[in-house]
Amino acid sequence: MRALVGGWDDYFLVPLARGTGFANDLSGFFTQVRPKSRVTLLQRGSAGAFGGQQLLDIAGAGESTLAKQGGAYEYGSFDMVKTRFSGGTGDVFVQVATAGHPGISEIAQTNKVTFLQPSKAVLDGMTQRYGWGTNVLPKGTFPGQDQDITLPSTTTALFASTAMSDDHAYLVVKTICEKTDRLRSAHKALSQFDCANGVWKDEVNGLPLHPGAVRYYKERGWMK
């Protein structure tokens, strides 16, 4: 496999808690606000549940730790999460999401919620142990989010088989980078996408670049 274009959109691992009026520190929520929290996650094995388990474990609220405090994890659908929050039987939800994610937007719009901030130590742990990046979710991205939050993050990359010809790979990358306005108008999550922002870099691709992609990026002066 070879990479063509990385950095398509930003995905954030978003932790939110039911209620307001308390500090938004993620670890502190489980020690000072609601030690017996009921955590709701999507189905086991989903990206959101997997990321949520990683984040909460590093934050000191892993499933076994929380159970010892009298709390619990519950896995299910978005409908289950929404029902738990609206009924007051769910305390925390963690999910991988792009800006404006409809499920999180709905929960935040129909309930009073607080977007929780992981500490620097937790963020560093997510990077060192699991390879997550770090990015800022700007305030106002979701209803009720009144401040910037720094969260674990990842992105999307487009890749191709090594069997793809150099000319074909070149054309794909050229089309994407020179018709970006069409992508932005079609997908809200791509509203900030711009090839000039480093879509060729190793950290947003995770694979070596296809030679055809390298040719285009060099033509544009983005690579030497």
N, C-alpha and C positions, 0 to 999 in steps of 0.2 A: 504494500500500500504506500501511496505517496500523497502528501498534502497539496491542496490547491489554494484554498482561501480559509484562513482562520478568523477568529474574533467576530463572528457573525452577530451574536447577541450576548447579553450578559444574563447569566442565571445566578440568582442569589439563594442561599439557604436561609429562609426567613422564619424566625421564631416569634410567635405572637402569643400573648397571654390575654385571657378574658379579664376585663375590668380595667379601671384606671385609678389614679391617685396613689401610685407607689413608684419607687425608683425602677428604672427599666433595665437594671443589671441582670443579666441572664442567670448567673450562678446565685446571686443574692435572692432571686425570686424563690428558688427552691429551699433556701436556708432561712430566710427571714419573712417572706410574704406568705407562701403556701407550701410548707414542707411536705404536706400530704397531697401534692398535686396529682391530678389525673391528666396524663399526657395522651393526646389523640394524634395518631399518625395514619397515613394511608397504608394500604395492604403491605404486609411483610414482603420484602424483596423489591419493592418499588424504589425508585431513586430518592423520593422524598423521605420514605421511612428509613432507608439505609443512611442517608445523610443526617437525618434527625437523630438516629441512634448514635452516630459518631459524635455529633455536636454535643448532645446532652451527656454522653459518657465523659467527654473531656471536661465539660462544665460541672461535673460532680453530681449529675442527676441521671446516671445510667439506670437501666430498668431494674437491676437487682438492688442498687443503692436506694432507689426511690421506694421500692417495695418494703425495704427495712424501715423506712420512715412512715409507712402507712399509705403511700401513694401507689399508683399503678399506671401501666401503659395499656392503651387499647388501639387496635388496628382495624381499619375498615375503609369505607368509601367517603367521598366528600360529603355526601348526604349525612352520614353518621357524624362527621366532624361538625357540620353546621347544626345538627340537632343537639349535640352535646353542648356547644357554645350557647345556643339560644335557650337551652333548658337549664343552664348553670351546672351541668355535670361534666364539663370538660374545662380544663384550666389552661392548657398549653397546646399549641399546634405548631408543627415545624414542617415546612414544605419547600422544595426546590421550585423557584418561580422566576419568571421574567417580570419586568415592570408592568404593572397593570393586570397581573394574573387575575382572571375572572373569579376563581374560587376564593382567593384571599380577599379580593375587593369586596365580594358579597359578604363574607364574614365580618370584615371591618366596617362595612356600611350598615349592617343590621345589628351589630353589637358594639358595646364599648370595649375597646381592646387597647393593649399597649404593645408596641413593637419592642422586643427585648434586644439589648446590646450585649454581645459576647465580649468578654475582656480581651485585652491584647494577648494575654497568656493562652486563652482558649483559641483565639484566631491563629496564633503561632503554632499551637498544637495541631490544629486542623491541617495546616500547611505541611508541617514536618512529618506527621504520621500518615496523612491520607492524600496529600498533594493538592488540597484546595488552594485556590488563590484567595485574594482579599479585595473587596471593592466596596465603594460607598453607595448605598441606596439613598438617593436624595429625598429630603423631606417632601411630603406631598405626593409621593409616588402612589401611596394607598390612602384611602379615607382614614382619618384619625392619626396619621403618621406626621407628627409635628416637628420632627427633627431628623437630621441625617443619621444614618446608622451604618456602621462598618460591619460587613458580614462576610462569611465564607462565600466564595463565588467560583464560577466556572464559565466556560463559553462553548460555542459550537464551531466545529471545523468541517469543511467540505474536503473529502479526500477521494482518491481514485486508485484504480489498479495500476500497477507498474506496466500493464499491457496497453494502457491508453497511450496513443501516439503523442509526441511532443507538440505537434501542430494542434491536435484536438485540445490538449490541456491548455495550451496558450490561448486558444479561442474562448474556452470556457472562462478562464480568468479575466481575459480582456472584456468579455461581455458583461460579467458581473461588475467589474470595476468601472466600466464606462456607462453603464445603465443603472447605476445605483438608485437613481430617483424612482425608478419603477419598483424596486424592492421596498424602498421606504414607504411608498404610497400603499403598497399591498399588505405590509406587515408592520403593525405598531411596534413590535419588539425590535424591529430593525431600524427604527427612526433615527438612531445615532450611528448606524453603520457607515463606515467610510474606509475604503481600501488604504487611504493615506495614513490611517491610524495604526499601521503596523501589522496588517493581516498576514504578512509573510514571516513573522517572527516565530522562533521555536516555541516560546512559551504559550502561544495561542493555537498551535497546531499539534504538537506532540508527535509529529512524524517528520521525516525529511521531506523537503519540497520536491514536487515533480519537476523535472528539467524544463518542461514547457512553462510551468508557472515561474520558475526562476528567470527564464528568458523575458517574460513580460515585466516582472518586477525590476529587472535590470534596465530594460528599455525606459521605464518610468523614472529611473534614477533612485529608486527606493532601496535597491541592493547594489552592492559593488561587485 
